């Protein structure tokens, strides 16, 4: 594989990581709002893990690479970190502000 193809694959994996971060954030906020128990939260975490594996495999098949390359895992990790450092922080801030506004005043 050329360096350009590896960079393209890493960018695809970063996009996948950002999408997984957004889904994780949405599931976390849903579980907090619904006051989900440990069992439901654990099931949702397993579902997210399966989605991550399926997403990496699908992206690897599309790009015709091995999904078990270090840059693939690094790309997903960097995508998740980038999401949580940028858009994720804004989403969580707005969620907490909205929740405070909707609570009853005692």
N, C-alpha and C positions, 0 to 999 in steps of 0.2 A: 504494500500500500504506500502510496506517495504521501508526503507530508500534507499536501492540500486535501487529500481524501480523509486523512486522520483529523485535520482541523474541522472539516465539514461534519464528520461524525461526532466530534466533541461538541460542536455547536448544536447539533440535533439533540444530543444527550442533555445539554444544558437547558434547552427548551423543554425537554421532557421533565427535567428536574424542577423547573419553575412551575410547570403544570401540576406536578405531584405536590409541590409545596402549597399551591393554591387549594388543591383538593384536601390536603391535610388540614390546612387552616379552616376551611369550611366545615370539615367533619368535627374539628375541635370546638368550633363555635356552636355547632349544632348540638353536640353532646353537653356543652355547658348550659345552653339555653333550655334543652329538654331535660336536664338533670338525669342523663343516662347513667345506668349502673355500670359496674365493671364488666359484666358479660357483654353487653352491647358495645361498649367502648373497645373491648378486646376483639370482638368480631369485626368491627369497622377497621381496626388496625391491621388485622389479618387480610381483610379485603383490600386495603391500600397496598400492603406488601405484594399481594398477588397482582394488583394493577401495575405496580412498579416493575415487577418481573416481566409481565406481559408486554408492557410498553417498551422496555429495553430490548426484548426479543423481537418485537415488531419493527422497531427502529433498526436493529441490526440486520434483520432480513431485508428490509427496504434498502439499506446501504450496502448490503452484501459484505458484512464484516462479521467477525466473531463477537458475540455480545460480552465476552469475558475478557475484554481488553481493559487495561488499567485506565486509559483515558476515557473509556465509556463510564466507568464508575466515578472517576474524578469529574467528568462533565455533569453527571446527574447531581453529585454532591455540590458542585459549584452553582448549579441552577437553583437548587433548593436554598442554598445560603444566600444567593443574590435575591431571590424572592423574599425571604424573611427579612433581609436587610433593607429592602426598598418598599415594595408594594405591600408586603405582609405587615410591616410595622404600621403603615397607614390604615390598613383594614382593621387591625386589632385596636388601634387608637379610636377610630370611628365607632367600632362596636362598643367599646367601654364607655365612650361619651354618650352614645345613644341609650345604652342600658341605664346609665345614671339619670338621664333625662326622663326615662320611662318609669323609674322607681317611684313609689309613693313617698311623699314627704311626711315625715313623722313629727 
